[in-house]
Structure formats: C-alpha cells, structure tokens
C-alpha cells in the first residue's frame, strides 16, 4: 500500500467520524448528504482494497447516532437500520436486477417521498401509544414519548379495528416550511440564532426537555412502515394504507409501481415538483412491496437489501457575494464564510455559504460583488460552487485572506502541505480558548451537561474560566450572580462539574483536546499506557508502538505536554481530582483479552449495546464484520446467514450465547 492511500484511509475515518457527530449528535452538519456518501464510498473502496487495514471502529462499520444523555434510552424491538443510497439510474437498475433475481419478473415496488426530518419509531399496544424512540444507533434510541405526544397529527389512541395487539410503526417527524419561517422570525426578534433549515429545527425541537415548548413548535409527521410479529398482508402498500384507517397520517403521494420505468417516472416528476410541497424531501424511497420477498432479500449489516433511497442532486441558485467573514475555530483554523444577498434555496432563505479555506477562494478567483452559484444538500451552511465571471464588475475587489487573526491580531501561518490558515496564538485567542473549554465539557469528553456553549462563553468573558481546571474552582455564589443564572442553576452546574471527576480516564485524555487525538485514539492510548503520567513522559518511540498512533499523532502529543502552560493545566486537573489512570482490571476480567468477537442475531440476555460492553469489559474487541482476524462468533436467533457462511469458510469458531456465558464465568 502506498503511504498516500494509508493516510487517506486515516483521514477519511477521522473526517467521517467528525461529520457523524455533527449530523447526529449536535445537529449541525457541515457537508451535504451527497458529499458524506461520496467520502464513505471512497473509504469502503479503500478498505476493500486493503483488508489488512480493518478497523472495527471505522465509520463503515457503524450507523451514526442521535442518542443524547439528556433522555432515557431504550432498545428497538426490531433494528432500525438506515437505507443504502443511489444517485443514478444505473444504480436503480442494478437494485431492480438484484430484486428480480429473487422475486422473479413480476416484482412490485412502492415509491415514497424521502422526508427530510427526524426518523421515529412508535410502539402501540392494544391501540394505545406506549413509547416513541428516535433512530439512535439503530439498536437503541432516545425515548421522546412525551414530546411526540404533543404532535397533534400522531394518534395517541387508534380508531377503527383490525390493528395488531402490539406493533411498531415508523415514520418521519418534520417541521412544515411555513412553521419554520415563522419560528425563525420569532428567534430573530428574540435575539436568538436562526435554525439553518427545517430538518435542524425539527431535530432541535424533538430534543427539547420541556414538552410544553415542543408543543409550540407545530411539528408534523408521516408514517411509512409497520412492523408486527405477524404480517397483516403480504403487501407493504396494503398494510400502510390499512394504517391510514387507524388514524395514522400516510402520505397521499405514496404509489405502487410495477417496473423500473415507473420508478424513474415517479422520481423525475417529484424532482420538478418537490418545491410545491409544504415540507422538504431530499429524494425518493423505493421498497419491494412483498414482505415475503423482503424477508428473502434480507439485510446487510447496515441496511435492508429490499429498499433503496434515490437522493436528488443538490439544488443550485445564483446570488451576489456581499462580503466575507473570517471565523476562528478551536484548533486555530481560520474559516471564511460568505455573506450573500438572500436567496430562496431548497425550502429556506440562504444568506451565508461556506468558502472552506484559502485555496478554495484562490481557485475560484472570488471577488466581492460576484454572481455566485450556491448549492445546498442539507448542510447547515450551503456552499459556493462556482462564479459567473461574465457578470463581474471591472472594479470589483478580489477577496483577500487576512494576514492577521480577526480575533486577536496575531500573524496567521500555514503549515507546509496543508490548506488551512491558522492563528498560532492558541493560549491567547478568545475563540480558541472558548472552543477548547466547550470541547472539554462536551458529551463524549467530561460530559458536564449543565454547561452550554453560551454559558461557557459568558464564564470566559467574565474572567471566571480561562482553562479547564478553572471549572473545578467555580462556586455557587460566583455563578448565581451571573445573568440568567439563579441559585438553582448555579448549584446544578457545580454539582455536574463535581460529578465529572468520575469520568473514565480515556475520556479525560480526549477532553484535553490534544490535536489529532480523537475519541478512539484516546481510548487506545489510555489502554496501552494506562496512566496520564506515563503518557506525559512517553517518548516518541513508545507512542509509535501503540496501534493507530503514527508520527503525526505522536508528535502532537509530545508537543502538547512539552508546552509549560498545558503541563501546568494538567497538573492542576490532577490535583483537583480527575481520574488519571485506567481502572485496574482483575485477572477474571482478562478472559477475552485481545480477542476479536462478533455477535450476530438476537441474543436472549443482551441487547446489542450490552454485548458490546460485556466483550470490552472482559478485555475483548467487539467487531461487526467477519474477517480472518475474527476469533469467534456468538450466534443468536435469526443470525446473518452470510456471516455464518463466511465464518465457516474461514474456520472461525461459532458459539452460542450459553457457551459465551460459560467462557466468561468464574
């Protein structure tokens, strides 16, 4: 393998993990779904080409999660997988060919709108709603039942007869465009940040802790799939239409078709008509109508083989570039953002667009006042994709990247071979300091729930917090005097900060914000070296001996701990009582040490997340695909046949859940 391709694999994994987090956790995507899918496909191709680079934590091995610590989580009765995507007629024809190999020439399909909202699964028993879960990671989701009950179009009790005693129905919750426009006007009047698009508004609304506030957001939803222990009919189309008679809102535009030509006609029609809809769609979903054929086609690890989502290409419009702002992030990277003459695009008014970096501006030869082409495919900030030079005025000034930081006036720099322009003043540049404080408190780091971004910025500007160690010195008296913080809120913050001292060491290491040390790498380093003291004193050779740690990461760690200010900050955190080493594992907990274990099918004693945690608890490594490196497979009900066939081909031991329990018992 060439060094270039190895670095590309590592970069793709890191970038896709970042975009997963932005999309599913904080609801602030930076790139379009199309761009994300293209990056994921490239990584899948490279991983197939170089199977020796297999990584169980690669973005190709997982489904993104919208699970929040602010809600209780629960298991889905049936896995809630994502759909595979198609972007061309050729891919649709390939899907149709594979279906007809199983179903024969008379296969029927159902075409539906791909709503651009939040997936939801609602459970009913005896005609009464009992639970509503977000998709989460496909196995577990957030319990948002109270919030869903505020959506008037979703029935709390069913009408009619003939529905199963116990079933799940799946659909999409969205915010209608007219509601979105009114909401954003209200937020502007209140001095609040606008939502970027209806999908973000719906996602944000569904995660409000006060269901009374959710009720004010006028969310809506359509349903498109029903799951029960017994089929009501062999036809998905008939089943979903029966659900309409029980009080569920089913899209009137759902259609049953018999051929690939009809599928293409449906897709083409809605591509031109989708702006007339009261809600956003970003594609069309095509499903095999027969449940019998669906079962025969089965699933991959991530998606059903009997359905595909055709994604529309991003829409493009022209508008005028008014000015450019330069924003500084946590790592010091300066990002240019275009301010545009407002233009309506993909259901929202667009005023800003991403310009990525210096090279992007230079390659476009961008001038102020230019007529620019803007695309938006679901990302929070649309992007400029071209310039109509014929409309440029002769005296239009070129967009010039600043030589000094717009926040602290330090001279900017650029590392050789990198596109990013950086402010090197990491210890004195306000947005960098605030960004690091926000990272330290974030969910996957120290998880200090009561501290929001605005509160952290206020604490910094009030001079109360300048480094992570300062959080642990805050008092209720200090906080309760601040704007919008009473004694109760102040007490909650102090208690949450104190509780964060119990955060496991590997997350503490991630929270320090060492450049290039992401969540997975931090866990690997922590488990290999065991303590903060050993990491601080580790030589470059010792760091390079750790799996997944290359020269760039090793050098970054050494630079971080050689900085006296960082070293002093870490020493303060140690004195204040954070965890500084991996908890000692008893000999019994090493029974699976280093073994790569795959669990497939429905287990009786464990959920998907619980079996993963148990494997890790005993020193094993949970994996999701079968390879030569897999040590054994735990098999439950309805196990994936392809995985078992491959396991037998590779002579990998296959054991039952009971045998696994015997293996880890005393």
C-alpha positions in Angstrom: 0.0 0.0 0.0 1.2 3.5 -0.8 1.7 5.9 2.1 -0.7 8.3 0.4 -3.5 5.8 0.4 -2.9 4.8 4.0 -3.0 8.5 5.1 -6.2 8.9 3.0 -7.9 6.0 4.9 -6.9 7.5 8.2 -8.1 11.0 7.1 -11.4 9.7 5.8 -12.1 7.8 9.0 -11.4 10.8 11.1 -13.4 13.2 8.9 -16.4 10.9 8.7 -16.4 10.4 12.5 -16.4 14.1 12.8 -19.3 14.6 10.4 -21.3 11.7 12.1 -21.0 13.6 15.3 -22.0 17.0 13.7 -25.0 15.4 12.0 -26.4 13.0 14.6 -25.4 14.5 17.9 -25.2 18.3 17.7 -27.5 18.6 14.6 -25.0 20.9 12.9 -23.9 19.2 9.7 -21.2 20.9 7.7 -21.5 19.0 4.4 -24.3 17.6 2.2 -25.5 14.1 2.5 -24.2 13.5 -1.1 -20.7 14.7 -0.1 -20.8 12.5 3.0 -21.9 9.4 1.0 -19.1 10.0 -1.5 -16.5 10.1 1.3 -18.0 7.0 2.8 -17.9 5.1 -0.6 -14.3 6.1 -1.1 -13.4 4.7 2.3 -15.3 1.5 1.7 -13.5 1.1 -1.6 -10.1 1.6 0.0 -10.9 -0.8 2.9 -11.9 -3.5 0.4 -8.7 -2.9 -1.4 -6.6 -3.2 1.8 -8.4 -5.6 4.2 -5.4 -5.7 6.4 -6.3 -2.1 7.5 -9.6 -3.3 9.0 -10.7 -1.3 12.0 -13.9 -2.3 14.0 -14.4 1.4 14.8 -14.3 2.6 11.2 -17.3 4.7 10.1 -18.0 1.9 7.5 -18.7 -0.4 10.5 -21.3 1.6 12.2 -24.5 3.7 11.9 -24.4 7.2 13.2 -26.2 8.0 16.4 -28.5 10.8 17.6 -28.7 9.4 21.2 -28.5 12.1 23.9 -27.6 11.7 27.5 -30.4 14.1 28.3 -33.0 11.4 27.5 -33.5 7.8 28.7 -32.5 5.2 26.0 -34.3 2.0 25.1 -33.9 -0.9 22.7 -35.8 -1.0 19.4 -37.9 -4.2 19.2 -36.6 -4.5 15.6 -33.3 -2.9 14.4 -33.9 0.5 12.8 -31.4 0.5 10.0 -30.5 3.2 7.5 -31.1 2.9 3.8 -28.5 2.5 1.1 -28.4 5.4 -1.3 -28.5 5.6 -5.1 -27.6 8.7 -7.2 -28.1 7.4 -10.7 -30.5 5.5 -12.9 -27.8 2.8 -13.4 -27.7 2.2 -9.6 -31.5 1.9 -9.6 -31.4 -0.6 -12.4 -28.8 -2.6 -10.6 -31.1 -2.6 -7.5 -34.1 -3.8 -9.7 -32.0 -6.6 -11.2 -31.0 -8.0 -7.8 -34.6 -7.9 -6.6 -35.9 -9.7 -9.7 -33.3 -12.4 -9.3 -35.2 -13.3 -6.1 -38.7 -12.1 -6.8 -39.0 -13.1 -10.5 -40.2 -10.8 -13.3 -43.4 -9.7 -11.6 -41.8 -7.7 -8.7 -43.8 -4.7 -7.5 -42.4 -1.7 -5.7 -43.7 1.1 -3.5 -42.3 4.7 -4.1 -42.4 7.2 -1.3 -41.1 10.6 -0.5 -37.8 10.7 1.4 -38.8 13.2 4.0 -36.0 15.4 5.3 -36.8 15.2 9.0 -36.2 13.0 12.0 -36.8 9.3 11.9 -39.1 8.0 14.6 -40.4 4.6 15.7 -43.6 4.4 17.8 -44.9 1.4 19.7 -48.6 0.7 20.2 -50.2 -1.9 22.4 -54.0 -2.5 22.4 -54.4 0.6 20.2 -52.6 2.9 22.6 -49.2 4.6 22.2 -46.8 3.3 24.7 -43.3 4.5 23.5 -41.6 6.7 20.9 -37.9 6.3 20.1 -35.6 8.1 17.8 -33.4 6.0 15.5 -30.3 6.4 17.6 -27.7 3.9 16.6 -30.2 1.6 15.0 -30.4 -0.7 18.1 -31.1 1.9 20.8 -32.8 5.3 20.6 -33.8 8.2 22.8 -37.2 7.9 24.5 -39.0 11.0 23.3 -42.5 9.8 24.0 -43.7 12.9 25.9 -42.5 15.2 23.1 -44.1 13.0 20.4 -47.4 13.1 22.2 -47.5 16.8 21.6 -47.7 16.3 17.8 -51.4 16.6 17.0 -51.2 14.5 13.8 -49.9 11.5 15.6 -52.6 9.4 17.3 -52.4 8.6 21.0 -55.2 6.1 20.6 -56.1 4.3 17.4 -59.5 4.3 15.7 -61.2 1.6 13.7 -60.4 -2.1 14.1 -58.1 -4.8 12.8 -54.8 -3.4 14.1 -52.3 -5.9 15.7 -52.3 -6.1 19.5 -48.7 -5.0 19.6 -46.7 -3.3 16.8 -44.3 -0.6 15.8 -44.9 2.0 13.1 -42.1 4.0 11.7 -42.1 7.4 10.1 -40.6 10.9 9.9 -41.2 13.9 12.0 -40.7 17.2 10.2 -41.4 20.9 10.5 -43.5 22.3 7.7 -41.9 25.2 5.8 -44.4 27.8 6.8 -43.9 26.9 10.5 -40.2 27.0 10.0 -40.3 30.6 8.6 -42.5 31.8 11.5 -40.2 30.2 14.1 -37.1 31.8 12.6 -38.7 35.2 12.6 -39.6 34.8 16.2 -36.0 33.7 17.0 -34.6 36.8 15.2 -37.0 39.1 17.2 -35.8 37.4 20.4 -32.1 37.8 19.5 -31.7 34.0 19.2 -29.7 32.1 16.5 -31.8 31.1 13.5 -32.2 27.5 12.6 -30.4 26.6 9.3 -33.2 24.5 7.8 -36.5 22.7 8.8 -34.7 19.4 9.5 -32.4 21.0 12.1 -35.4 22.8 13.5 -37.4 19.5 13.8 -34.4 17.7 15.4 -33.8 20.5 17.8 -37.5 20.7 18.8 -37.8 17.0 19.4 -34.9 17.1 21.9 -36.3 20.0 24.0 -36.6 18.7 27.6 -39.8 20.6 28.2 -42.6 19.0 26.2 -44.7 22.2 26.6 -42.2 24.0 24.5 -42.2 21.2 21.9 -46.0 21.6 21.6 -45.5 25.2 20.5 -43.3 24.1 17.5 -46.2 22.6 15.4 -44.3 19.6 14.3 -45.9 17.1 11.9 -45.2 13.7 10.6 -45.9 10.9 8.1 -45.7 7.2 8.6 -44.3 4.7 6.1 -43.6 1.2 7.6 -45.3 -1.1 10.1 -43.7 -4.0 12.0 -45.6 -6.7 13.9 -44.9 -10.3 14.9 -47.4 -11.4 12.2 -48.0 -9.8 8.8 -51.4 -8.3 8.1 -50.9 -8.8 4.4 -48.0 -9.7 2.0 -48.2 -6.2 0.6 -46.5 -3.3 2.3 -48.7 -0.9 0.2 -51.9 -2.5 1.5 -50.6 -2.7 5.1 -49.6 1.0 5.2 -52.9 2.0 3.7 -54.7 0.0 6.4 -52.8 2.0 8.9 -54.4 5.1 7.5 -57.8 3.8 8.6 -56.5 3.5 12.2 -55.7 7.2 12.3 -52.1 7.4 11.0 -51.1 10.1 8.6 -49.9 8.4 5.4 -48.6 10.4 2.5 -51.2 10.6 -0.3 -48.3 10.6 -2.8 -47.1 7.1 -1.9 -47.5 4.9 -5.1 -47.3 1.3 -6.0 -45.5 0.7 -9.3 -44.6 -2.4 -11.4 -41.5 -1.5 -13.3 -38.2 0.3 -13.2 -39.6 2.8 -15.8 -42.4 3.7 -13.5 -39.9 4.2 -10.7 -37.9 6.6 -12.8 -41.0 8.5 -13.9 -42.0 8.9 -10.2 -38.5 10.2 -9.4 -38.4 12.6 -12.3 -41.9 14.0 -11.5 -41.1 14.9 -7.9 -37.7 16.3 -8.7 -39.5 19.1 -10.6 -42.5 19.3 -8.2 -40.9 19.0 -4.7 -40.7 22.8 -4.1 -44.5 22.8 -4.3 -44.8 20.5 -1.3 -45.3 22.1 2.2 -42.4 20.1 3.6 -38.8 19.2 2.4 -37.9 16.0 0.7 -34.3 15.1 -0.5 -35.1 12.0 -2.5 -37.4 9.1 -3.1 -37.5 5.8 -1.3 -38.1 2.6 -3.3 -39.3 -0.5 -1.4 -40.1 -4.0 -2.5 -43.9 -4.4 -1.9 -43.9 -8.1 -0.9 -43.0 -8.8 2.7 -42.1 -12.4 1.6 -39.6 -11.1 -0.9 -38.3 -8.6 1.7 -37.5 -11.5 4.0 -35.8 -13.4 1.3 -33.6 -10.5 0.3 -32.7 -9.8 3.9 -30.3 -7.2 5.2 -26.7 -6.2 5.2 -25.1 -5.1 8.4 -26.3 -1.6 7.9 -29.4 -1.6 5.6 -32.1 -3.7 4.1 -31.5 -5.2 0.6 -35.1 -4.7 -0.3 -35.1 -0.8 -0.2 -33.1 2.0 -1.7 -33.1 5.8 -1.3 -32.6 7.7 -4.5 -31.1 11.0 -3.5 -31.6 14.1 -5.6 -28.6 16.2 -6.5 -28.3 19.4 -4.6 -30.2 22.4 -6.0 -28.2 25.3 -7.3 -29.2 29.0 -7.5 -27.4 32.3 -8.3 -27.0 35.2 -5.9 -24.5 38.0 -5.1 -21.5 37.8 -2.8 -21.7 40.8 -0.4 -18.8 40.3 1.9 -16.7 37.6 3.6 -16.3 36.9 7.4 -13.3 35.0 8.8 -14.1 32.8 11.8 -11.6 31.2 14.2 -12.2 27.7 15.5 -11.0 25.7 18.5 -7.8 24.5 16.7 -7.0 27.9 15.4 -8.1 27.2 11.8 -9.5 30.4 10.2 -12.6 29.6 8.1 -14.0 32.1 5.5 -17.8 32.4 5.4 -19.6 34.2 2.5 -22.4 36.7 3.2 -24.8 36.6 0.4 -27.8 38.6 -1.0 -30.7 36.5 0.5 -31.9 33.8 -2.0 -34.5 31.0 -1.6 -32.9 27.6 -2.0 -34.2 24.1 -1.1 -37.0 25.5 1.0 -35.1 28.1 3.0 -33.7 31.6 2.7 -29.9 31.4 2.3 -27.8 34.3 3.5 -24.4 32.6 4.2 -22.3 30.0 2.5 -19.1 28.1 3.2 -15.9 29.1 1.5 -13.8 26.3 3.2 -10.2 27.7 3.0 -7.7 29.9 1.3 -7.1 27.6 -1.6 -10.9 27.4 -2.3 -11.1 31.2 -2.6 -8.0 31.4 -4.7 -9.1 28.7 -7.1 -12.5 30.4 -7.6 -10.7 33.8 -8.0 -13.5 35.2 -6.0 -14.3 39.0 -6.0 -16.7 41.0 -3.9 -19.9 41.6 -5.8 -19.5 38.4 -7.8 -22.6 36.5 -9.0 -22.0 33.1 -7.5 -23.7 29.6 -7.8 -24.8 28.2 -4.5 -25.7 24.6 -3.6 -27.4 23.2 -0.6 -27.9 19.5 0.0 -29.0 19.5 3.7 -25.9 21.1 5.2 -26.2 23.8 7.8 -24.1 26.2 5.7 -24.6 25.9 1.9 -21.5 26.1 -0.3 -20.5 28.3 -3.3 -19.6 26.0 -6.2 -18.9 28.5 -9.0 -18.7 32.1 -10.2 -20.3 33.7 -13.3 -17.3 35.8 -14.3 -19.2 37.4 -17.2 -21.2 39.4 -14.6 -18.2 40.7 -12.7 -17.7 44.5 -12.5 -14.3 45.8 -13.6 -13.7 47.5 -10.3 -14.7 44.5 -8.1 -12.1 43.9 -5.4 -10.7 40.4 -5.0 -11.4 38.6 -1.8 -8.2 38.7 0.3 -7.4 36.4 3.1 -6.3 38.4 6.2 -2.7 38.3 7.3 -3.6 38.7 11.0 -6.2 36.9 13.1 -9.6 38.7 13.1 -9.9 38.0 16.8 -6.5 38.6 18.4 -4.4 40.2 15.6 -1.7 37.6 15.7 0.0 36.9 12.4 -1.5 33.9 10.7 0.5 31.0 9.4 0.1 28.0 7.1 1.8 24.6 7.6 3.6 23.2 4.6 1.3 20.9 2.5 -1.9 22.0 4.3 -4.7 24.2 3.1 -5.7 25.6 6.5 -4.6 29.0 7.6 -4.0 29.0 11.3 -3.9 31.5 14.2 -0.9 30.3 16.3 -2.0 32.2 19.4 -3.7 29.2 21.0 -3.1 30.5 24.5 -4.5 34.0 23.9 -7.0 33.9 21.1 -10.5 34.0 22.7 -12.5 31.8 20.2 -9.7 29.1 20.5 -9.8 29.2 24.3 -13.6 29.1 24.4 -13.6 26.3 21.8 -11.3 24.2 24.0 -13.4 24.8 27.1 -16.5 23.7 25.1 -14.7 20.6 23.9 -13.6 19.7 27.5 -17.2 19.8 28.8 -18.8 18.0 25.7 -20.8 14.8 26.0 -18.0 12.5 24.7 -15.4 14.2 26.9 -16.1 15.2 30.5 -19.9 15.3 29.8 -20.7 18.4 32.0 -24.4 18.6 31.0 -25.4 21.8 32.7 -22.8 23.9 30.9 -24.0 25.1 27.5 -21.8 26.9 24.9 -23.3 30.4 25.7 -22.7 29.8 29.5 -19.1 28.8 28.9 -18.5 31.9 26.7 -20.0 34.1 29.4 -17.8 32.5 32.1 -14.8 33.2 29.9 -15.7 36.8 29.2 -16.4 37.4 33.0 -12.9 36.2 33.8 -14.1 33.2 35.8 -12.8 30.4 33.5 -9.7 30.5 31.3 -8.6 26.9 31.4 -10.4 23.5 32.1 -9.0 23.5 35.7 -10.9 26.7 36.4 -14.3 24.9 36.1 -13.5 22.9 39.3 -13.0 26.1 41.3 -16.3 27.6 40.5 -18.7 28.2 43.4 -22.5 28.6 43.6 -22.0 32.2 44.9 -19.9 33.2 41.8 -22.4 31.6 39.3 -25.7 32.7 40.9 -24.7 36.4 40.4 -24.4 36.0 36.6 -27.1 36.9 34.1 -29.7 34.2 33.5 -28.2 32.0 36.3 -30.1 31.7 39.6 -29.0 29.8 42.6 -30.7 26.6 41.5 -29.0 26.7 38.0 -25.7 27.6 39.7 -26.0 24.6 42.1 -26.8 22.2 39.2 -23.6 23.4 37.3 -21.4 23.0 40.4 -22.8 19.5 41.0 -22.4 18.4 37.4 -18.7 19.6 37.4 -18.1 17.7 40.6 -19.7 14.5 39.1 -17.4 14.8 36.1 -14.5 13.8 38.3 -15.7 10.3 37.9 -15.3 10.4 34.1 -13.2 7.4 32.9 -9.6 8.3 32.2 -9.8 7.6 28.4 -12.4 10.3 28.1 -10.3 12.6 30.3 -7.5 12.2 27.8 -9.8 13.0 24.9 -11.2 16.1 26.8 -7.7 17.6 26.9 -8.1 18.5 23.2 -4.7 17.3 22.0 -4.6 17.9 18.3 -5.2 14.7 16.2 -6.2 12.7 19.3 -9.8 11.8 18.7 -12.1 9.7 20.9 -11.0 6.3 19.5 -7.2 7.1 19.5 -7.5 8.5 23.1 -9.1 5.2 24.2 -6.3 3.2 22.5 -3.5 5.3 24.0 -5.1 5.2 27.5 -5.5 1.4 27.5 -1.9 0.9 26.2 -0.1 3.2 28.6 -2.5 3.1 31.5 -2.0 6.5 33.1 -1.6 10.2 32.4 1.8 10.2 34.0 3.1 7.6 31.5 1.6 9.4 28.6 3.1 12.7 29.7 6.6 11.1 29.9 6.3 8.7 26.9 9.0 9.0 24.3 8.1 9.3 20.6 9.2 5.6 20.1 6.9 4.4 22.9 3.9 6.3 21.4 4.6 5.0 17.9 4.5 1.4 19.3 0.8 1.9 20.1 -1.7 0.7 17.4 -3.2 3.6 15.3 -0.6 6.1 16.5 1.5 7.5 13.7 4.2 10.1 13.6 1.7 13.0 13.4 -0.2 11.9 16.5 3.0 11.1 18.4 4.5 14.4 17.6 1.3 16.2 18.6 1.2 14.5 22.0 4.8 15.3 22.7 4.3 19.0 21.7 1.2 19.3 23.9 2.9 18.0 27.0 6.1 19.9 26.4 4.1 23.2 26.5 4.6 24.5 30.1 1.1 26.0 30.1 -0.5 22.7 29.1 1.6 20.8 31.6 0.6 23.2 34.4 -3.1 22.9 33.4 -2.9 19.1 33.5 -1.1 19.1 36.9 -3.9 21.3 38.3 -6.6 18.9 37.0 -4.7 16.0 38.7 -4.6 18.0 42.0 -8.3 18.7 41.6 -9.2 15.0 41.5 -9.9 13.9 37.9 -9.2 10.3 37.0 -5.6 9.9 35.8 -5.4 6.2 35.1 -7.3 3.2 33.7 -9.1 1.4 36.4 -7.3 -1.8 37.4 -8.8 -4.9 35.8 -8.9 -8.1 37.9 -7.5 -11.3 36.3 -11.0 -12.6 35.7 -11.7 -9.6 33.6 -8.9 -10.5 31.2 -10.6 -13.7 29.9 -11.2 -12.3 26.4 -8.1 -10.2 26.3 -7.3 -9.1 22.7 -9.9 -11.4 21.1 -11.9 -10.0 18.2 -15.5 -11.2 18.8 -18.6 -10.7 16.6 -22.2 -11.1 17.9 -24.9 -11.7 15.3 -28.6 -12.3 15.6 -31.0 -11.5 18.5 -29.5 -12.6 21.9 -31.7 -13.5 24.9 -29.7 -11.9 27.7 -28.0 -9.0 26.0 -29.0 -6.0 23.8 -26.6 -5.1 21.0 -25.0 -2.4 23.2 -24.9 -4.7 26.3 -23.0 -7.5 24.5 -20.5 -4.9 23.1 -19.9 -3.6 26.6 -19.6 -7.1 28.1 -17.0 -8.1 25.5 -15.0 -4.9 26.2 -15.4 -5.5 30.0 -13.6 -8.8 29.7 -10.8 -7.4 27.5 -12.2 -8.4 24.1 -12.7 -6.3 21.0 -16.2 -6.2 19.5 -16.3 -6.3 15.7 -19.2 -6.1 13.2 -17.8 -7.9 10.2 -16.3 -11.4 9.7 -12.6 -11.4 8.7 -9.5 -13.6 9.2 -8.8 -11.6 12.4 -12.1 -12.6 14.0 -11.5 -15.1 16.9 -15.1 -16.3 17.3 -18.7 -15.5 16.7 -21.6 -15.5 19.2 -24.8 -16.5 17.5 -28.4 -15.6 18.5 -31.8 -16.0 16.8 -32.1 -15.0 13.1 -28.3 -14.7 12.7 -27.0 -13.3 9.5 -26.5 -16.3 7.1 -23.8 -14.7 5.1 -21.7 -14.0 8.2 -22.1 -17.7 9.2 -21.2 -18.9 5.7 -18.1 -16.7 5.7 -17.1 -17.8 9.2 -17.3 -21.5 8.2 -15.2 -20.7 5.1 -12.5 -19.1 7.4 -12.8 -21.9 10.1 -13.8 -19.3 12.7 -15.4 -20.9 15.8 -19.2 -20.3 16.2 -20.6 -20.5 19.7 -24.0 -20.0 21.4 -24.8 -17.4 23.9 -24.8 -20.0 26.7 -21.2 -21.1 25.7 -20.2 -17.4 25.8 -21.6 -17.1 29.3 -19.7 -20.2 30.4 -16.5 -18.7 28.9 -16.7 -15.6 31.0 -18.0 -17.1 34.2 -15.7 -17.7 37.2 
